[in-house]
Structure formats: structure tokens, C-alpha cells
């Protein structure tokens, strides 16, 4: 199926399961991503005026992908793979991508909107390198 296209706008998401190939997630209507970079306090001996420092540590994030449900779920809870989120159908606007095996599907919520259309929202826990200049199919 083609990517979702509403009011002239498009968004797309791709999933690459462990040991598989990239494939488009069908009927994407929206996606969101929240990136975090946790820090740890550092008390390394340094100049007297330095005090505690902050050391960059674990990079992570969460993402959700909402789709019209075309039938069966495409991604199962607990699946590990790579996730790619593009702002539109072309590579010009770029997007976000996880490292290989950098996305864990933590849930798939199925529902029905007010018009009786079935939807599914996939939730992901992201870890490792998350690139924000990705082009389609690059991880």
C-alpha cells in the first residue's frame, strides 16, 4: 500500500525487523518522536571552581506511529528492529532513524475512531544512535 496522504501532506514510517528488510508501515497517519540524552554527575578532581560536572551518557527516546488498521498488525509487541520516520514521501525533508536493532516495539494499541475506522498505534522504545538526517532506507 502507498503511504498515507491527507490534505496534500504525507508522512511515512519504515520498519526493519531483526534479520529482515526495510518495508513501509502501511497507512501511516501520524508519528511522533521524543529524544532524550541522560547525563550523570561527575565529580572528577579539577580546578577548585569547577564543582560537579555533567557527563553525556545514555541516548534514548520514544516514538509512536499511528496507522489506519488495514487488517492484521504489522509489528508485534516485543519485536526488535530498526525504525525510520520520514516527514514526507521524498528524501528532501529527511527524518529520523534508529540504529539496527535500536527500536523495541513496546505495544500496539488497537482502537476505532469516531467514524468507525480502525486504527493502531505502535509504541517504541529507542536506544543507541538516533540519526536526524536520514534518507529513506539508509539504516
C-alpha positions as CSV (number, residue, x, y, z in Angstrom):
1,X,0.0,0.0,0.0
2,X,1.1,3.6,-0.5
3,X,1.9,6.0,2.3
4,X,-1.0,7.9,3.9
5,X,-1.8,11.1,2.1
6,X,-4.1,13.6,3.7
7,X,-4.8,17.2,2.5
8,X,-1.7,17.1,0.3
9,X,0.6,16.1,3.2
10,X,2.4,12.8,3.5
11,X,4.2,11.0,6.3
12,X,5.8,7.6,6.2
13,X,7.4,5.1,8.5
14,X,9.6,2.1,7.8
15,X,10.3,-0.9,9.9
16,X,13.2,-3.4,9.5
17,X,12.7,-6.4,11.7
18,X,15.7,-8.3,13.1
19,X,17.1,-10.3,10.2
20,X,14.6,-8.8,7.7
21,X,14.5,-6.0,5.1
22,X,13.1,-2.5,5.3
23,X,9.4,-2.2,4.5
24,X,6.9,0.6,4.7
25,X,4.4,0.5,7.6
26,X,1.0,0.7,5.8
27,X,-1.4,3.6,6.1
28,X,0.6,5.9,8.4
29,X,-1.5,8.9,9.5
30,X,1.0,10.4,12.0
31,X,4.1,9.7,14.0
32,X,5.9,11.4,16.9
33,X,9.4,11.0,18.4
34,X,10.8,12.2,21.7
35,X,14.6,12.2,22.1
36,X,16.5,12.2,25.4
37,X,20.1,12.3,26.4
38,X,20.5,11.4,30.1
39,X,23.5,12.7,31.9
40,X,25.4,11.6,35.0
41,X,27.0,13.8,37.6
42,X,30.8,13.9,37.5
43,X,33.0,14.7,40.5
44,X,36.3,14.5,38.7
45,X,39.1,16.3,40.5
46,X,39.7,19.6,38.6
47,X,40.1,23.2,39.3
48,X,38.6,24.4,42.6
49,X,35.9,26.4,40.9
50,X,34.7,23.6,38.7
51,X,32.4,21.8,41.1
52,X,30.2,19.0,39.8
53,X,30.1,18.4,36.0
54,X,27.7,16.6,33.8
55,X,28.8,13.8,31.5
56,X,26.8,12.8,28.5
57,X,25.5,9.3,28.8
58,X,22.7,7.1,27.5
59,X,20.9,8.4,24.4
60,X,17.4,7.2,24.1
61,X,13.9,8.1,23.1
62,X,10.4,7.0,22.4
63,X,8.3,7.0,19.3
64,X,4.7,6.3,18.3
65,X,3.4,5.5,14.8
66,X,-0.4,5.7,14.2
67,X,-1.9,4.0,11.2
68,X,-5.3,3.0,9.8
69,X,-5.5,-0.7,10.5
70,X,-5.6,-2.5,7.2
71,X,-6.2,-5.9,8.7
72,X,-3.6,-7.7,10.8
73,X,-1.0,-6.0,12.9
74,X,2.3,-5.5,11.1
75,X,4.6,-5.3,14.2
76,X,4.2,-7.4,17.2
77,X,4.9,-6.3,20.8
78,X,8.4,-7.2,21.8
79,X,9.8,-7.1,18.2
80,X,13.3,-5.6,17.9
81,X,14.4,-3.8,14.7
82,X,15.2,-0.5,13.1
83,X,12.7,2.3,12.8
84,X,12.7,5.1,10.2
85,X,10.4,8.1,10.3
86,X,10.2,10.4,7.3
87,X,8.4,13.8,7.3
88,X,7.1,13.3,3.8
89,X,7.3,10.9,0.9
90,X,10.5,12.4,-0.5
91,X,14.1,12.3,0.8
92,X,14.4,16.1,0.7
93,X,12.9,16.8,4.1
94,X,14.8,14.0,5.8
95,X,13.6,12.4,9.0
96,X,14.8,10.2,11.9
97,X,16.2,6.7,12.1
98,X,17.5,4.3,14.8
99,X,20.4,2.1,14.6
100,X,19.9,-1.5,13.5
101,X,18.1,-3.2,16.4
102,X,17.7,0.2,18.0
103,X,13.9,0.1,18.3
104,X,11.8,-2.2,20.6
105,X,8.1,-2.3,20.0
106,X,6.6,-1.9,23.4
107,X,3.0,-2.0,22.4
108,X,0.3,-2.0,19.7
109,X,-2.9,-0.3,20.8
110,X,-5.9,-1.0,18.5
111,X,-8.9,1.2,18.5
112,X,-11.8,2.7,16.5
113,X,-12.1,6.4,15.8
114,X,-15.4,8.3,15.8
115,X,-16.1,7.5,12.2
116,X,-15.8,3.7,12.8
117,X,-12.3,3.4,11.2
118,X,-10.0,1.0,12.9
119,X,-6.6,2.4,13.9
120,X,-3.4,1.0,15.5
121,X,-0.8,2.9,17.4
122,X,2.6,1.3,17.7
123,X,4.8,2.4,20.6
124,X,8.6,2.1,20.5
125,X,11.5,2.4,23.0
126,X,14.6,3.7,21.1
127,X,18.2,3.2,22.1
128,X,21.6,3.8,20.6
129,X,22.4,6.2,17.8
130,X,19.3,8.1,16.5
131,X,20.1,9.9,13.3
132,X,18.0,13.0,12.4
133,X,19.2,13.4,8.8
134,X,18.2,10.1,7.4
135,X,17.1,9.4,3.8
136,X,14.7,6.6,3.0
137,X,16.1,3.2,3.6
138,X,19.6,4.2,4.9
139,X,20.0,2.4,8.2
